[in-house]
Amino acid sequence: MAERIFKSMGGEIYLFIKARQEDQEETMLSFLEQEISSLVKIFDFFDEGSLLSKLNRERTVAFQKDLAFVLKKGAAFKKISKGKFDIFLGEHSIARKSNERSGQKGEGKSGVIINKTGISLEGKELVDLGGIAKGYIIDEALRRAREKFSDGLIDALIDARGDIVCYGKDKKLIEVENPFDESISFSTVALKEGAIITSGHNKQVFKEGSHIIGEESDILTISLVSKSKECYELDALGTYLLQLPSQEVMEKVEFGSRYKDIEALIILKEGDVLRTSFWESFQ
């Protein structure tokens, strides 16, 4: 087995690989790092050279499948969340990056037009895919590695600071951090294949409040885990659910058809902890 840590997406990315032949592992790690870096170049909102920045600046770009996929999914999650998850909040992201007041949501029509030749934006709003792209990047990087090294890859894990995907036969132990004391954890998840995310109001706080743009509830952090859902799905759902009252979130995850095979651990601002019924099944 082999490990690697490299800087990307504003922090450190951790990679773990286990191959049938040890001499393949460094090649696999390098492949994952390269794929993540190339995908980040598409989606980085603050990189003027990224494809997303070009789309925001020029309002139209040539068709690119990764960007098109995430834009479609982001627009769909906006509908699902009734606007609480919104990819058209780029101006707010810029304001919060500068520690400035974000102002009101933009008015008027905003949307994405995608066809075989190009991608275009309607309206004047800027698109920020930060609530979904990180999950997609590690989903896609792992998918490409599994495809390229199908005969030699046994186990893999990518940890992008709160977004984690894993694959293989062995259980990977993943700790859910205690936001009040990072030296201890609230829970440990054992996952062979699947994804887990943690989203919260406790990290990356700017002067105007949390880095989560939207309504605040009684929830401090929410962790979602699934054996079947993609990380980008959990990423978007976590951003959305973090804006709802904790009891409403519990009901949605426990009984909602959209949340099948998803379990949640919720840490409230006063320190109480809520777990859905089958969270312990991931132990």
C-alpha positions as CSV (number, residue, x, y, z in Angstrom):
1,M,0.0,0.0,0.0
2,A,1.1,3.6,-0.6
3,E,0.0,7.1,0.4
4,R,0.4,10.6,-0.9
5,I,-0.6,14.1,0.2
6,F,-0.6,17.0,-2.2
7,K,-2.0,20.5,-2.2
8,S,-5.1,21.2,-4.3
9,M,-8.5,22.8,-4.0
10,G,-7.3,25.2,-1.3
11,G,-5.9,22.5,1.0
12,E,-4.3,19.1,1.3
13,I,-5.6,16.0,-0.6
14,Y,-4.9,12.6,0.9
15,L,-4.6,9.6,-1.4
16,F,-4.3,5.9,-0.4
17,I,-3.7,3.1,-2.9
18,K,-3.3,-0.7,-2.6
19,A,-2.4,-2.6,-5.7
20,R,-1.8,-6.2,-6.6
21,Q,1.8,-5.4,-7.4
22,E,3.5,-2.9,-5.2
23,D,5.5,-1.4,-8.0
24,Q,2.3,-0.1,-9.6
25,E,1.2,1.9,-6.6
26,E,3.3,5.0,-7.2
27,T,2.1,5.1,-10.8
28,M,-1.5,4.9,-9.6
29,L,-0.9,7.7,-7.1
30,S,0.6,9.9,-9.7
31,F,-2.3,9.2,-12.1
32,L,-4.9,10.2,-9.4
33,E,-3.0,13.4,-8.6
34,Q,-2.8,14.3,-12.3
35,E,-6.5,13.6,-12.9
36,I,-7.6,15.6,-9.8
37,S,-5.4,18.5,-10.9
38,S,-6.8,18.5,-14.4
39,L,-10.4,18.4,-13.2
40,V,-9.7,21.3,-10.7
41,K,-8.5,23.3,-13.7
42,I,-12.1,23.0,-15.1
43,F,-14.0,24.0,-11.9
44,D,-11.9,26.4,-9.9
45,F,-14.1,29.5,-9.5
46,F,-11.2,31.7,-8.3
47,D,-8.7,30.6,-11.0
48,E,-9.1,33.0,-13.9
49,G,-7.7,30.4,-16.3
50,S,-10.3,27.7,-15.4
51,L,-13.0,26.7,-17.8
52,L,-15.6,27.8,-15.3
53,S,-14.1,31.3,-15.0
54,K,-14.1,31.5,-18.8
55,L,-17.8,30.6,-18.9
56,N,-18.6,33.2,-16.3
57,R,-16.5,35.8,-18.1
58,E,-17.5,35.1,-21.7
59,R,-21.0,33.6,-21.0
60,T,-20.4,30.7,-23.5
61,V,-17.7,28.0,-24.0
62,A,-17.3,24.9,-26.2
63,F,-19.0,21.8,-24.9
64,Q,-17.0,20.0,-22.2
65,K,-18.5,16.8,-20.7
66,D,-17.4,17.2,-17.1
67,L,-18.5,20.8,-16.8
68,A,-21.8,20.1,-18.6
69,F,-22.5,17.1,-16.2
70,V,-21.9,19.1,-13.1
71,L,-23.9,22.1,-14.3
72,K,-26.9,19.9,-15.1
73,K,-26.7,18.3,-11.7
74,G,-26.3,21.6,-10.0
75,A,-29.3,23.0,-11.7
76,A,-31.3,19.9,-10.8
77,F,-30.3,20.2,-7.1
78,K,-31.5,23.8,-7.1
79,K,-34.9,22.6,-8.1
80,I,-34.9,19.7,-5.6
81,S,-33.9,22.1,-2.8
82,K,-36.3,24.8,-3.9
83,G,-33.4,27.2,-4.3
84,K,-31.5,26.5,-1.1
85,F,-28.8,24.9,-3.1
86,D,-28.0,27.4,-5.8
87,I,-25.1,27.4,-8.2
88,F,-25.8,31.0,-9.3
89,L,-24.2,32.7,-6.3
90,G,-20.8,33.5,-7.6
91,E,-21.0,37.2,-6.6
92,H,-21.6,36.0,-3.0
93,S,-18.6,33.8,-3.1
94,I,-16.4,36.7,-4.2
95,A,-17.8,38.9,-1.5
96,R,-17.2,36.4,1.2
97,K,-13.7,35.7,-0.1
98,S,-13.0,39.4,0.4
99,N,-14.7,39.4,3.8
100,E,-17.3,41.8,2.5
101,R,-21.0,41.9,2.9
102,S,-22.6,39.6,0.3
103,G,-25.8,41.6,-0.3
104,Q,-29.0,40.3,-1.7
105,K,-29.5,37.5,-4.1
106,G,-29.5,38.5,-7.7
107,E,-32.8,39.0,-9.5
108,G,-33.9,38.0,-13.0
109,K,-33.5,35.0,-15.1
110,S,-30.5,32.7,-14.6
111,G,-29.9,29.3,-16.2
112,V,-27.7,27.1,-18.3
113,I,-28.1,26.1,-21.9
114,I,-26.2,23.0,-22.9
115,N,-26.1,21.4,-26.3
116,K,-23.7,19.2,-28.3
117,T,-21.5,22.1,-29.3
118,G,-21.5,24.5,-26.4
119,I,-22.5,25.7,-22.9
120,S,-24.0,29.1,-22.4
121,L,-25.3,31.1,-19.4
122,E,-28.5,33.0,-19.3
123,G,-28.8,36.1,-17.2
124,K,-25.9,37.9,-15.5
125,E,-25.3,35.7,-12.5
126,L,-21.9,34.1,-11.9
127,V,-21.8,30.3,-11.5
128,D,-19.9,28.8,-8.5
129,L,-19.9,25.0,-8.4
130,G,-18.1,24.8,-5.0
131,G,-20.9,22.9,-3.3
132,I,-20.8,20.1,-5.8
133,A,-17.6,20.1,-7.9
134,K,-15.2,18.9,-5.2
135,G,-17.3,15.7,-4.8
136,Y,-17.5,15.2,-8.5
137,I,-13.7,15.7,-8.9
138,I,-12.8,12.9,-6.6
139,D,-15.7,10.7,-7.8
140,E,-14.4,11.1,-11.4
141,A,-10.7,10.7,-10.5
142,L,-11.4,7.4,-8.8
143,R,-13.7,6.2,-11.6
144,R,-10.8,6.9,-14.1
145,A,-8.3,5.1,-11.9
146,R,-10.6,2.1,-11.6
147,E,-11.0,2.0,-15.4
148,K,-7.3,2.4,-16.2
149,F,-6.0,0.0,-13.5
150,S,-9.0,-2.5,-13.5
151,D,-6.7,-5.5,-13.2
152,G,-4.4,-4.1,-10.5
153,L,-6.2,-1.8,-8.2
154,I,-7.4,-3.5,-5.0
155,D,-8.2,-0.6,-2.6
156,A,-8.3,3.2,-2.9
157,L,-9.4,6.2,-0.9
158,I,-9.4,9.9,-1.7
159,D,-9.9,12.4,1.1
160,A,-10.5,16.0,0.0
161,R,-11.0,17.6,3.4
162,G,-14.5,16.6,4.3
163,D,-15.3,14.8,1.0
164,I,-14.1,11.2,0.9
165,V,-14.6,8.4,-1.6
166,C,-13.3,4.9,-1.3
167,Y,-13.2,1.6,-3.3
168,G,-12.2,-1.9,-2.6
169,K,-12.5,-5.1,-0.5
170,D,-11.1,-3.9,2.8
171,K,-12.9,-1.6,5.3
172,K,-11.4,1.9,5.6
173,L,-11.9,3.5,9.0
174,I,-12.9,7.1,8.7
175,E,-13.3,9.4,11.7
176,V,-16.0,12.0,12.0
177,E,-14.4,15.0,13.6
178,N,-15.6,16.6,16.8
179,P,-16.1,20.3,15.8
180,F,-15.6,21.4,19.4
181,D,-12.4,19.4,19.9
182,E,-10.5,18.2,16.8
183,S,-8.3,15.9,18.9
184,I,-11.2,13.5,19.3
185,S,-14.0,12.1,17.0
186,F,-17.7,11.7,17.5
187,S,-17.9,8.5,15.4
188,T,-15.8,6.2,13.2
189,V,-17.3,4.9,9.9
190,A,-16.1,1.6,8.4
191,L,-16.5,1.8,4.6
192,K,-15.3,-0.6,1.9
193,E,-16.9,1.3,-1.0
194,G,-18.9,4.5,-1.1
195,A,-18.7,8.1,0.0
196,I,-18.9,10.2,3.1
197,I,-19.0,14.0,3.4
198,T,-19.1,16.5,6.3
199,S,-20.4,20.0,5.8
200,G,-20.7,22.6,8.5
201,H,-20.8,26.2,9.6
202,N,-17.7,25.7,11.7
203,K,-15.0,25.9,8.9
204,Q,-13.8,28.7,6.6
205,V,-15.8,31.3,8.5
206,F,-15.7,34.9,7.1
207,K,-16.8,38.1,8.8
208,E,-20.3,37.8,7.5
209,G,-20.7,34.3,9.0
210,S,-20.4,30.7,7.7
211,H,-18.9,29.8,4.3
212,I,-22.3,28.1,3.6
213,I,-24.3,30.7,1.7
214,G,-27.9,30.4,2.8
215,E,-30.1,30.1,5.9
216,E,-28.6,28.9,9.2
217,S,-30.4,26.4,11.3
218,D,-29.6,24.7,14.7
219,I,-27.1,22.4,12.9
220,L,-23.4,23.0,13.3
221,T,-22.2,20.1,11.1
222,I,-23.8,17.3,9.1
223,S,-22.1,14.1,7.9
224,L,-23.7,11.9,5.3
225,V,-22.5,8.4,4.3
226,S,-23.7,6.1,1.6
227,K,-22.5,2.9,0.0
228,S,-24.2,3.7,-3.3
229,K,-24.5,7.4,-3.8
230,E,-21.8,9.5,-5.5
231,C,-19.8,11.9,-3.4
232,Y,-21.1,14.9,-5.5
233,E,-24.7,13.9,-4.5
234,L,-23.8,13.9,-0.8
235,D,-21.9,17.1,-1.3
236,A,-24.9,19.0,-2.7
237,L,-27.4,17.4,-0.3
238,G,-25.2,18.3,2.7
239,T,-25.1,22.0,1.7
240,Y,-28.9,21.9,1.3
241,L,-29.7,20.1,4.5
242,L,-27.4,22.2,6.5
243,Q,-29.9,25.1,6.0
244,L,-32.9,23.1,7.4
245,P,-34.0,22.5,11.1
246,S,-32.4,19.4,12.4
247,Q,-35.7,17.5,13.0
248,E,-36.7,18.2,9.4
249,V,-33.4,16.8,8.2
250,M,-33.8,13.7,10.3
251,E,-37.3,13.1,8.9
252,K,-36.1,13.5,5.3
253,V,-33.1,11.2,5.6
254,E,-35.1,8.6,7.6
255,F,-38.1,8.4,5.4
256,G,-37.5,10.3,2.1
257,S,-37.2,8.2,-1.0
258,R,-34.4,10.5,-2.3
259,Y,-32.3,9.6,0.7
260,K,-32.4,5.8,0.4
261,D,-29.1,4.2,1.5
262,I,-28.0,7.5,3.1
263,E,-27.4,7.8,6.8
264,A,-26.7,11.1,8.7
265,L,-24.9,12.2,11.8
266,I,-25.8,15.7,12.9
267,I,-24.0,17.8,15.5
268,L,-26.1,20.7,16.8
269,K,-24.7,24.1,17.8
270,E,-25.3,23.4,21.5
271,G,-23.4,20.1,21.3
272,D,-26.1,17.5,21.0
273,V,-25.7,14.7,18.5
274,L,-28.4,13.1,16.3
275,R,-28.0,9.9,14.3
276,T,-30.3,8.3,11.8
277,S,-31.5,4.8,12.6
278,F,-28.9,2.8,10.6
279,W,-25.8,5.0,11.1
280,E,-24.4,2.3,13.3
281,S,-24.6,-0.1,10.4
282,F,-21.5,1.6,9.0
283,Q,-19.4,0.7,12.1
